[in-house]
Amino acid sequence: MLSLAESYQNFITQTLSWHQQHNLTLQAWAAEPARPAPGQLAVLDDNTVSWQPVRQQPAADFSNVEQALELELHPDIKQFYSLFYGAGLGASHSRGQLQLLMIWDQADLARLQENVIGHILMKRRLKQPETVFFALTDDDSIVLSVLNRTGEVYLESVGKDVGEKLADSLADFFSQITPAAYQGV
């Protein structure tokens, strides 16, 4: 069985190959194209850049989030957000289209951490199990999340308890998805 890092790297390799085969470029909207993010390759127009996933050096640190929440985040979610910089990768799953979230730069890491804190505080207020989102779907009200206490992957309707279990782990989940063009998910 592949580790999370290996399965994520394999998916990225497949994604880059798929985009090359289909003559597509990974593109992202960049607020400040002149101030390059780690994965940024070229400025395409005023607010659009081409990019590719780049290993984080150093890896993102989530100790501030854990201290604020008095909670240890599941190792898979910390590793997922600590492996690569990027603008998000489109994928297809048997349940539909999705976009894997990624950290674009250090400012984006701070925003992600604030959103994770807000999400977990909401889950606590609703007396629901704590989850951390890692992907968006084509339905704005449904995200893909990791159940913090187990590492299992679920479909989650925003504001509701986890729904359908998709995988036992993020590494398992990566074996279920295939590259797809980003469709504004």
N, C-alpha and C positions, 0 to 999 in steps of 0.2 A: 504494500500500500504506500502511495506517495505521501510525502509530508505536505503541509499547506504551502510552504514556499515552493516546492517542486511542482505541485499541481497548478499553482497560480502562474509560475514561470512558463509551464507548458501551455496554459491557456493564452498567455501573452504571445508566445511564439506562434501559436496557431492563428491568433488574431492578426499579427503582422503579416504572416504568409497569406491569409485570406484577403486582407486589404490589397496586398501586392497583386494577387491573382485577379482581383476584380478592378485593378487600376484605380483604387481609392486611396485617399490620403486621410489620416486621422487629423481632424480639424477641431479647433476649440475657439470659443469666444474669449478674448483676453482684454480685460479692462485697460491694461497698459502694455500693449505689445512691445513697446520700446524698452520695457524693463523685463527681460526674459525670465521665464520660469525655468526650473531645471530641465524639463522635458521639451521645451519649446525649440523647434527647428528653424522656422522661417515665418516672417510676417507675410500673410497672403493678401490682406487688405487692411483697412483702418482698424478693425477690431477682431480680425480672425487670424489665427496662427495655425501652422502645422506643428505636430508634436509626435513624440513617441514615448512610451513608458521608460523611465529611468530609475535605477535603484536609488533608494534614499541613502544618503551618507551625511550625517549620521541618521539612524532610524528615528522616526517620530517617538516622542516620549509622552506617555499617558499618565505619569505619576501624579500630575496636577489634577487630572480628572478623578483619579482614584481617591486622592486625598479629599477633594471637594465633596465627593459622594460617600466617603467612608465605605468604599466597595472596591474589591479587586475585579477588574474587568477580565473576562475570559481571555486566556492567552491567544486564542485564534483571532479574535477581533483586533487585539493590539498588533499582532503580527500582520494581519491583512492590511491595516492602515499604515504599517511601518515599512512595507517592502518597496513600493514603487511610487514615484511621483507621476501624475498624469491627469488627464481631464475626464476620465471615465471611459469605460469600454462597453460597447454594445454587445449583447449576447442574446441567444435564443435558448429557451427552455421549453420543455413539453407544456408548461403552463402559460407560456407567452414570452413576449419580448421584455428585456430588462436592460438597465445600465448599471454596471458595477461602478460604485463611487470610488474616487481616488483623490488624493491630496495634490493640488496643483503647485503650491508653494507654502512657505512658512505662514503667511497670512491666512491661507486657506486652512491650514492645520488648526490655527486658533479658532476659526469659525466652526470647523467640524467639532472641536472639543466642546465649544459652547453649546452646539446643537445636541451632542450626545448627553451632556449634563441636563439640558432642558428635557430631552426625551425620557431619560431615566426618572427625573423628578415627576414628570407627567405620569409615568407608569406607576410610581409609588403612590401618587395622589389617587389614582384609579384602583389602587390595591391589586395591580396586575403584576405578573412576573416581569423582572427587568430584562429588557432586550436592548440590543444595539443594531441599528440599521446598517446595511452595507450595499444595498442596491435599490434602485427605483424601478417601477413597472410602468406600463403604458396607462395605468389607472392611477391618477394622482393620490387616491386615498389608500393605496396598497403599496407597502414596501416589503423588502426581504430583510429579515432580521436574524441575528444570532441570539438564542436564548442564553442569557449570561451564565446561568448556573450549570448548563449542560454543554453548550457549544453547538446544539442542534440548530438547523436552519429552518425557518418558518416563513410563510406568507403572513403578513400582519396588516390588518386594516388599522389605519391611524385611529388612535383612541380606544381600540378594542384589544382584547386578549389575543395572543397568537392564534393563528388559524391552522391551516394545513401544514403539516411537517413535510419538508422537501428532502432533507438529507440529515444524516447523523452528525455531519461536520462540514466546515467550509471546504476542506480538501475533497470530501465526497461530492459536494455540490459542484465543484469545478469539473468533475467527470461527467456531469449531467448537462452541461451547457456547451454551445457551439458559438463561434464568432458570428456576429451580425453587424450590419451597418447601424450606426446610431440614427434612430428615427425620431429624435426629439422626445425620447422617453422622459 
